[in-house]
Structure formats: structure tokens, C-alpha cells
Amino acid sequence: MVGNWNTVARAALVAVAFAAPGVAKADTGPAPAGRMDAAVRRYVEAHREIPAFARKYGMKCSACHLAVPVLNQFGQAFKDNGYRMKNGTDDLRANEPAYWPLFGWLWKNYEVDVQRVGGRTVQNTGGISNGAVVLGALGSVGDKVSFRFVPIIYEDGNTIVDHGWIRYNQAFGSDWFNIKVGAAEFDLPINPGREYNMGASRFATLYAYSVPGSISRFSVLFPQPGVEIMGHDLGSRNRYSVNLFNTGGAPRAHCVFCSPGIFGRVTHRQEFATGFLRAVRAGVFGAYATWPVGPDTSDLKGQQRLGGDVELWLGSDVLPLRATLMAMTGRDDSALVPAATQDPTFNAGMLQLEYVPKLPLVFYGRLQVIRNQRQAIAGTPDGFGDQDFQLVGVRHALELNSRFAWLLELTYWRWTIKHVAPGGANVTNHTVWLGTHLDF
């Protein structure tokens, strides 16, 4: 019965996992819930800081990072410029011949998971998780071209390729028009690859959420293959991005542009010279994706996600208290849920707090809630599939220089999925995560 509880508890997220690059094929069928955990973990863990940039430009990691791996304003502008300083040092021919735009990561962790159904413990597991090595390439090869390619090799033998793309910088001579081709991550308010916590479930609750029973595998969490157009002003105070994509993992047949979708986001940042409030960033985002239903994959049905976010930097420019508030709403076509009688809708929100008392130490916490506003199948109990997620953690960098970074992290999270067990009981997962990470 334990295995069944585990599957039920995570059923709302299973479908999304198959959209991860290299994890599943378009024609794969249902799989165990553990596949979802692996997909989220392998995507999230593959995004870290890049000491190779510090080597290339002769700068400290703190030049771009608030606290590794979160970017500060300068780091965000550097990323938006296509990993370029724009000072004549971006071209590989301007660097030492021994320098190549390569990097590597290694990680390992111990994890304890306790699952409770209706207040009763049904599963208690712990152990060393499978580690991995990443040997990737990322950066700029000149003023006009930037790129990223990240293969990941796990101890269990699985190999996946994180998003890979090539970008043409300053098309038409303007920072307001940059073109990226490939599988690119969306410009989300709290980026899964640029936040604290190396654990697996931190963003699965919100970004990878799928309404109960949906056959679609679309998620804003994972990179989608397509074209991104983005632009920004000096210092990236004003930014926009638009992604045109094929929904990853969707079956493809009898179509020219299969399962198309679009994502967009705009942001504005305002900084203050004096006072406790140091900076405010506000943004809005939205996505519309399609997924085929029936025997003909040209019969497409839609999903939409709309949201907004506000980020506050408080107390200090260098060692701030950062607070981020995000809200999102979603709607799926009823045809995506077998036996549905109406379009399902949901609302979600997130509050994140981070405090850096002294580099390289950071404390962080996160609250997430999901509420199904309208169930797809009439008569489904109110609150079925609703989720609550709480996380607290601490991270400390033992070493942080231009050659390598060595970090330790301790995190606890509690994840509750409501009324999904027999009898309408809640399923709650408690996790303690202790890990170490080496980047070079």
C-alpha cells in the first residue's frame, strides 16, 4: 500500500515530469511517481554558479552574485547581455589561449523522507542519493554569439541534456533585440536555476503544477524548444522576453508546427539611493500552450498561465533582506481532462524571504499554496488536490574563488497534498536534505 500512497500523493505532478529534456519520449505512457522526482531534481540541480566566468574576466564571484547562485543586478545585466561584459574582453581571441568556456559541477546529498497519510506515517526512508557530474560549455565566443550546452551524467547511468541554445546578440545593433534558438528556460520571476536549495521539490509545487487528471505534460518549469526574443535597456532596469515554442513531450504527427505555445514576461526595476527600501522590481508574465487530444495530433487544446511578481531589496545593497511575492492563475481546456465537464482553474502564490547576514552565509524560507478554484469534473470535492509547501534552509560556502566553489546546504521542507488519499485524507511529505556541491 505504501507505493500506492506515494503515487496518489504526487499524481497531480506526474505528467509534467515527462516534458523534461531527454527524460522521456513523446509516446511514453504512465510512469511511477519517482520519475517525476528524478525529472525535477535533474533539471533543478543542473543550474548553478559558473566559476569559469570569474576566471575569464578576472573578477570575484560576488561581482555577479548576491550569494551564490542568486544573481545581483550586475549579474542579471551580464546574463541579459549574453554572458558578455561588452568591454572588448568577450571574444575568445581576446583571452589567454589556455582559456576555454567550459565548466563542471559535482554534487552529493543525504536525504530523509517521511510520508504521512491522514496523520499516520506510511513511509520512512533515508540514504545517500545518486550524485552526478556535469561537464558543460557556456559563454560568449564573440560580440555577436553566445551559447549554452549542458550534458548531465548520473551515477545510476542516466544521461540527460539540459537546455542547449545559440544566441545572436544585439540583432539590428540594439540591446532590445536578441535572438536565441534552441531549448531555453523561461524568464520566470523566481528562476529555478538561480535560487538557493539544491533539493528536488522546491519549485515542483508551483511551476510544475498540473490540474488533477490532466493529460498534458506542459510546464513552465522546464525549457521548451523554440525561439526566444528578448531585450533590455542599460543595466537591465527594463526587460522583456518572448518565447515561441513547441510544447516539449507532445506527440507529433499530421502537423506542420506541432503543439505551439508562447510565453512572455516584462519587468521594471527601480533603485533608491537612500532609505531602508533599496530596490523594487515588478513584473508580469503569461504563457499559452497547446496539447493534442484524440487520435489526430492536429486537434489542439489550450492551457494558460498568468501571473505577476514583486521583489523587494531591503536594508543593504550588498547584504540585503530580499522578499519576493508571486501570484499565478491557470486555466486548462476541459478536453485535457478525461471525463471533465468544465474547464478547470486554479490560483497559486509564493512568498520567499532571503537574508545574507555575512558572505558566504545565507538563510532562506519559502511558502507556496495552490488552490483549485474549479474542478474539471463536477461533483469533485472542494479542495481536492490543493497543495501547501513550506521550506526553510541555510547555505554556507566553504570555498568561493575563481577556481572552484564548495558549498554545504541544509534544508527542510513540508509538502501537503489535500484530500487525495482514500477517505479524503491528506498526504504530507517531510524531507530533510543535507548536501554538498563542488563547482569549477
C-alpha positions as CSV (number, residue, x, y, z in Angstrom):
1,M,0.0,0.0,0.0
2,V,2.9,2.4,0.6
3,G,3.8,2.5,-3.0
4,N,0.1,3.4,-3.9
5,W,0.1,6.2,-1.3
6,N,3.2,7.6,-2.9
7,T,1.8,7.5,-6.3
8,V,-1.5,9.1,-5.3
9,A,0.2,11.9,-3.4
10,R,2.2,13.1,-6.4
11,A,-0.3,12.3,-9.1
12,A,-1.0,16.0,-9.7
13,L,2.6,16.4,-10.9
14,V,3.5,13.2,-12.7
15,A,2.5,14.3,-16.2
16,V,4.8,17.3,-16.1
17,A,7.9,15.3,-15.5
18,F,7.9,13.8,-19.0
19,A,8.4,17.3,-20.5
20,A,11.9,17.4,-19.2
21,P,14.6,17.4,-21.9
22,G,15.9,13.9,-22.6
23,V,13.9,12.3,-19.9
24,A,11.0,10.9,-21.9
25,K,9.8,10.4,-25.4
26,A,6.6,11.7,-26.9
27,D,4.9,8.4,-26.9
28,T,5.7,7.3,-23.4
29,G,2.9,6.1,-21.2
30,P,2.3,6.5,-17.5
31,A,5.3,6.0,-15.2
32,P,5.9,5.8,-11.5
33,A,5.9,9.0,-9.4
34,G,9.6,8.5,-8.8
35,R,10.1,9.6,-12.4
36,M,8.7,13.0,-11.6
37,D,11.1,13.4,-8.7
38,A,14.0,12.5,-10.9
39,A,13.0,14.8,-13.7
40,V,12.6,17.8,-11.4
41,R,15.8,17.0,-9.5
42,R,17.9,16.6,-12.6
43,Y,16.6,19.9,-14.1
44,V,16.9,21.9,-10.9
45,E,20.3,20.6,-9.9
46,A,21.8,21.3,-13.3
47,H,21.7,25.1,-12.7
48,R,24.5,26.5,-10.6
49,E,27.1,29.2,-10.5
50,I,29.8,29.4,-13.1
51,P,33.4,30.0,-11.7
52,A,34.6,29.9,-15.3
53,F,33.3,33.4,-15.8
54,A,35.3,34.7,-12.8
55,R,38.4,33.1,-14.5
56,K,37.7,34.6,-17.8
57,Y,37.2,38.2,-16.6
58,G,39.5,38.2,-13.5
59,M,36.6,39.0,-11.1
60,K,35.3,37.7,-7.9
61,C,32.1,35.6,-7.9
62,S,30.5,38.3,-5.7
63,A,30.6,40.7,-8.6
64,C,27.6,38.9,-10.2
65,H,26.1,37.0,-7.2
66,L,24.2,38.3,-4.2
67,A,25.1,35.0,-2.7
68,V,25.9,32.0,-4.9
69,P,24.0,31.2,-7.1
70,V,21.5,34.1,-6.9
71,L,22.3,37.0,-9.3
72,N,22.5,40.6,-8.2
73,Q,21.7,43.5,-10.6
74,F,25.1,43.4,-12.2
75,G,24.9,39.6,-12.7
76,Q,21.4,39.9,-14.2
77,A,22.7,42.5,-16.7
78,F,25.6,40.3,-17.6
79,K,23.3,37.3,-18.3
80,D,20.9,39.5,-20.3
81,N,23.9,40.7,-22.4
82,G,24.5,37.1,-23.4
83,Y,27.2,36.5,-20.8
84,R,29.2,39.5,-22.1
85,M,30.9,42.4,-20.4
86,K,30.9,44.4,-23.6
87,N,34.3,45.9,-22.9
88,G,36.4,44.2,-25.5
89,T,37.1,41.0,-23.5
90,D,34.2,38.8,-24.6
91,D,35.8,37.4,-27.8
92,L,37.7,34.2,-27.1
93,R,40.6,35.6,-29.1
94,A,41.0,38.3,-26.5
95,N,41.6,35.8,-23.8
96,E,44.6,33.6,-22.9
97,P,44.9,30.6,-25.3
98,A,44.6,28.3,-22.3
99,Y,41.0,29.5,-21.5
100,W,38.1,27.6,-22.8
101,P,34.4,28.3,-22.0
102,L,34.0,25.1,-20.1
103,F,32.8,24.3,-16.5
104,G,32.0,21.4,-14.3
105,W,29.8,20.5,-11.3
106,L,29.7,17.7,-8.8
107,W,27.2,17.1,-6.1
108,K,26.1,14.6,-3.5
109,N,23.5,14.6,-0.7
110,Y,21.8,12.7,2.1
111,E,18.0,12.8,2.2
112,V,15.4,11.7,4.7
113,D,11.8,11.4,3.6
114,V,8.8,10.8,5.8
115,Q,5.3,10.4,4.3
116,R,2.2,10.6,6.4
117,V,-1.4,9.9,5.3
118,G,-4.2,11.1,7.4
119,G,-1.7,11.7,10.3
120,R,-0.3,8.2,10.1
121,T,3.3,7.5,8.9
122,V,3.2,5.1,6.0
123,Q,6.8,5.5,4.7
124,N,10.1,6.5,6.2
125,T,13.2,6.3,4.0
126,G,16.7,7.8,4.1
127,G,20.0,7.5,2.4
128,I,22.7,8.9,0.1
129,S,21.2,9.9,-3.3
130,N,22.7,9.3,-6.7
131,G,25.2,12.1,-7.4
132,A,26.2,13.4,-10.8
133,V,28.8,15.2,-12.8
134,V,28.2,18.0,-15.3
135,L,30.7,18.9,-17.9
136,G,29.2,21.8,-19.9
137,A,30.0,24.8,-22.1
138,L,28.6,28.2,-21.8
139,G,29.5,31.8,-22.6
140,S,30.3,34.1,-25.5
141,V,32.6,33.4,-28.4
142,G,32.5,37.0,-29.7
143,D,30.4,40.1,-29.7
144,K,27.6,38.5,-31.6
145,V,27.3,34.9,-30.5
146,S,26.6,33.3,-27.1
147,F,25.7,29.7,-26.3
148,R,24.9,27.0,-23.7
149,F,25.1,23.2,-23.7
150,V,24.9,21.2,-20.5
151,P,25.0,17.3,-20.5
152,I,24.5,15.6,-17.1
153,I,25.7,12.1,-16.2
154,Y,24.3,10.4,-13.1
155,E,25.6,7.6,-11.0
156,D,22.6,5.5,-11.9
157,G,23.6,5.6,-15.6
158,N,21.1,8.2,-16.7
159,T,22.4,10.9,-19.0
160,I,20.3,13.9,-20.0
161,V,21.0,17.1,-21.8
162,D,19.8,20.3,-20.1
163,H,18.7,23.1,-22.3
164,G,21.1,24.0,-25.2
165,W,20.9,27.1,-27.3
166,I,22.7,29.5,-29.5
167,R,22.0,33.3,-29.3
168,Y,22.6,36.1,-31.7
169,N,23.3,39.2,-29.6
170,Q,22.2,42.7,-30.5
171,A,20.4,41.9,-33.7
172,F,20.0,45.1,-35.7
173,G,22.6,46.7,-33.4
174,S,20.3,47.1,-30.4
175,D,20.2,45.5,-26.9
176,W,16.4,45.5,-27.3
177,F,16.6,42.6,-29.9
178,N,18.5,39.4,-29.1
179,I,17.5,36.1,-30.7
180,K,18.0,32.7,-29.1
181,V,17.4,29.4,-30.9
182,G,17.1,26.1,-29.0
183,A,15.7,24.8,-25.8
184,A,15.7,27.8,-23.4
185,E,14.4,28.2,-19.9
186,F,11.6,30.8,-19.4
187,D,12.3,34.1,-17.7
188,L,10.4,33.2,-14.6
189,P,10.1,35.5,-11.5
190,I,12.0,33.1,-9.2
191,N,14.3,31.2,-11.6
192,P,14.7,27.5,-10.7
193,G,18.4,27.6,-11.6
194,R,19.2,30.8,-9.8
195,E,17.9,30.2,-6.4
196,Y,19.1,28.6,-3.2
197,N,18.4,24.9,-2.3
198,M,19.7,22.1,-4.4
199,G,16.8,19.8,-3.4
200,A,14.3,18.5,-5.8
201,S,10.9,19.7,-4.7
202,R,11.3,23.4,-4.2
203,F,9.6,24.6,-7.4
204,A,7.7,21.5,-8.4
205,T,4.8,22.6,-6.2
206,L,4.1,25.8,-8.2
207,Y,5.8,25.9,-11.6
208,A,5.3,22.2,-12.4
209,Y,1.7,22.0,-11.1
210,S,-0.8,20.2,-13.3
211,V,-4.6,20.2,-12.6
212,P,-5.8,16.8,-11.3
213,G,-6.3,14.3,-14.2
214,S,-4.7,16.4,-17.0
215,I,-3.1,14.5,-19.8
216,S,-0.9,17.5,-20.7
217,R,2.8,17.4,-19.9
218,F,3.4,21.2,-20.3
219,S,5.1,23.0,-17.5
220,V,6.7,26.4,-17.3
221,L,9.4,24.8,-15.2
222,F,11.3,23.0,-18.0
223,P,12.9,24.5,-21.1
224,Q,10.9,24.3,-24.2
225,P,12.3,24.0,-27.8
226,G,11.8,27.1,-29.9
227,V,12.9,30.7,-30.4
228,E,13.3,33.4,-27.7
229,I,13.4,37.1,-28.4
230,M,14.5,39.3,-25.5
231,G,15.6,42.8,-24.9
232,H,16.7,45.3,-22.2
233,D,18.0,48.7,-21.5
234,L,21.3,49.7,-19.9
235,G,21.6,47.9,-16.6
236,S,18.5,45.7,-17.4
237,R,16.2,48.0,-15.4
238,N,13.6,47.4,-18.1
239,R,13.4,44.0,-19.7
240,Y,11.2,41.8,-21.8
241,S,11.3,38.3,-23.2
242,V,9.0,36.3,-25.6
243,N,9.3,32.6,-26.3
244,L,7.7,30.9,-29.3
245,F,7.9,27.1,-28.8
246,N,6.8,23.6,-29.4
247,T,5.4,22.1,-26.2
248,G,8.1,19.6,-25.1
249,G,7.0,15.9,-25.0
250,A,3.8,16.4,-27.1
251,P,3.0,13.7,-29.7
252,R,3.8,14.9,-33.2
253,A,2.0,13.8,-36.4
254,H,0.0,15.4,-39.2
255,C,1.1,18.9,-38.2
256,V,3.5,21.5,-39.5
257,F,4.0,23.5,-36.3
258,C,3.2,20.9,-33.6
259,S,1.7,21.9,-30.3
260,P,2.7,25.6,-30.5
261,G,2.9,27.8,-27.5
262,I,4.0,31.3,-26.4
263,F,5.5,32.7,-23.1
264,G,6.2,36.3,-22.3
265,R,7.4,38.5,-19.4
266,V,8.2,42.2,-18.8
267,T,9.9,43.6,-15.7
268,H,10.8,47.0,-14.4
269,R,13.3,47.7,-11.6
270,Q,13.5,50.9,-9.5
271,E,16.5,51.6,-7.3
272,F,16.7,54.1,-4.3
273,A,19.8,55.9,-3.2
274,T,18.7,56.3,0.4
275,G,16.4,54.6,2.9
276,F,15.6,51.1,4.1
277,L,14.0,50.1,0.8
278,R,16.9,49.8,-1.7
279,A,15.2,48.4,-4.8
280,V,11.9,47.2,-6.2
281,R,11.4,45.0,-9.2
282,A,7.9,44.3,-10.6
283,G,6.9,42.1,-13.4
284,V,4.0,40.3,-15.2
285,F,4.2,37.0,-17.2
286,G,1.9,34.7,-19.1
287,A,2.0,31.5,-21.1
288,Y,-0.4,29.8,-23.5
289,A,0.5,26.3,-24.6
290,T,-1.3,23.6,-26.6
291,W,-1.6,19.9,-26.3
292,P,-3.1,17.3,-28.7
293,V,-6.1,15.2,-27.8
294,G,-7.7,12.4,-29.7
295,P,-6.1,10.3,-32.5
296,D,-5.2,13.3,-34.6
297,T,-2.5,15.4,-33.1
298,S,-3.7,18.5,-35.0
299,D,-6.7,18.6,-32.6
300,L,-5.1,21.0,-30.1
301,K,-6.4,22.2,-26.8
302,G,-5.1,25.1,-24.7
303,Q,-3.6,25.9,-21.3
304,Q,-2.9,29.3,-20.0
305,R,-0.9,30.6,-17.1
306,L,-0.9,34.3,-16.0
307,G,1.0,35.9,-13.1
308,G,2.7,38.8,-11.5
309,D,5.6,39.3,-9.1
310,V,7.1,42.0,-6.8
311,E,10.7,41.7,-5.5
312,L,12.0,44.0,-2.6
313,W,15.6,44.6,-1.6
314,L,15.7,45.8,2.0
315,G,18.3,47.3,4.3
316,S,21.5,47.0,2.2
317,D,22.6,46.9,-1.4
318,V,25.3,44.3,-0.7
319,L,23.8,42.2,2.1
320,P,20.1,42.7,1.8
321,L,16.9,41.1,3.1
322,R,15.2,40.1,-0.2
323,A,11.5,39.4,-0.3
324,T,9.7,38.1,-3.3
325,L,5.9,37.8,-3.7
326,M,4.4,36.0,-6.7
327,A,0.8,35.1,-7.7
328,M,-0.3,32.9,-10.6
329,T,-3.6,31.7,-12.1
330,G,-4.1,28.9,-14.5
331,R,-6.9,27.5,-16.8
332,D,-6.9,24.3,-18.8
333,D,-9.3,23.2,-21.6
334,S,-11.7,20.6,-20.3
335,A,-10.8,18.3,-23.2
336,L,-7.4,17.8,-21.5
337,V,-9.0,16.0,-18.5
338,P,-10.8,12.8,-19.3
339,A,-14.5,12.9,-18.3
340,A,-14.3,16.6,-17.5
341,T,-17.5,18.6,-17.6
342,Q,-15.9,22.1,-17.3
343,D,-12.6,23.9,-17.7
344,P,-10.5,23.5,-14.5
345,T,-9.0,26.6,-13.0
346,F,-6.6,27.2,-10.1
347,N,-4.8,30.0,-8.2
348,A,-1.3,29.8,-6.7
349,G,1.0,32.0,-4.7
350,M,4.5,32.1,-3.4
351,L,6.4,34.2,-0.7
352,Q,10.1,33.9,-0.5
353,L,12.5,35.5,2.1
354,E,16.3,35.5,1.9
355,Y,18.8,37.1,4.3
356,V,22.5,37.3,3.9
357,P,23.9,38.4,7.3
358,K,27.5,37.9,6.1
359,L,29.0,36.4,3.0
360,P,29.1,33.5,2.3
361,L,26.2,32.6,4.6
362,V,22.6,32.8,3.6
363,F,19.3,31.9,5.3
364,Y,16.1,31.4,3.2
365,G,12.5,30.4,3.5
366,R,9.6,29.8,1.1
367,L,5.8,29.4,1.3
368,Q,3.7,28.2,-1.6
369,V,0.0,27.5,-1.9
370,I,-2.2,26.1,-4.7
371,R,-5.9,26.2,-4.6
372,N,-8.1,24.6,-7.3
373,Q,-10.8,27.1,-7.9
374,R,-12.9,25.0,-10.2
375,Q,-12.5,21.2,-10.6
376,A,-12.7,19.7,-14.0
377,I,-15.2,17.0,-13.0
378,A,-18.4,18.4,-11.5
379,G,-19.0,16.9,-8.0
380,T,-15.3,16.6,-7.1
381,P,-14.9,17.6,-3.5
382,D,-13.7,21.2,-2.9
383,G,-10.1,21.3,-2.1
384,F,-9.2,18.1,-3.9
385,G,-5.6,18.3,-5.0
386,D,-4.9,21.6,-3.2
387,Q,-1.3,21.9,-2.0
388,D,0.7,23.7,0.7
389,F,4.5,23.8,0.7
390,Q,6.9,25.3,3.3
391,L,10.7,25.3,3.2
392,V,13.5,26.7,5.3
393,G,17.2,26.3,4.8
394,V,20.7,27.6,5.3
395,R,23.7,27.5,2.8
396,H,27.3,28.2,3.5
397,A,30.2,28.4,1.0
398,L,33.3,26.8,2.5
399,E,35.4,28.0,-0.5
400,L,34.4,30.5,-3.1
401,N,37.0,31.7,-5.6
402,S,37.7,31.9,-9.4
403,R,38.9,28.3,-9.4
404,F,36.2,26.5,-7.6
405,A,33.3,26.8,-5.2
406,W,32.5,24.3,-2.4
407,L,29.1,24.7,-0.7
408,L,27.2,23.0,2.1
409,E,23.4,23.2,2.5
410,L,20.8,22.0,5.0
411,T,17.1,22.3,4.1
412,Y,13.8,21.1,5.5
413,W,10.5,21.2,3.6
414,R,6.9,20.1,4.2
415,W,4.6,19.3,1.3
416,T,0.9,18.6,1.8
417,I,-1.5,17.5,-1.0
418,K,-5.1,17.6,0.2
419,H,-7.9,15.0,0.1
420,V,-6.2,12.7,-2.4
421,A,-5.9,9.6,-0.3
422,P,-8.8,7.2,0.3
423,G,-11.4,8.7,2.6
424,G,-10.4,12.2,1.6
425,A,-7.2,12.2,3.8
426,N,-4.3,14.5,3.2
427,V,-0.9,13.2,2.1
428,T,2.1,15.1,3.7
429,N,5.8,14.6,2.9
430,H,8.5,15.8,5.3
431,T,12.1,16.0,3.9
432,V,15.4,16.8,5.4
433,W,18.1,17.4,2.8
434,L,21.9,17.8,3.5
435,G,24.1,18.2,0.5
436,T,27.4,19.4,-0.8
437,H,28.2,20.9,-4.1
438,L,31.5,21.5,-5.9
439,D,31.7,23.8,-8.9
440,F,34.8,24.5,-11.1
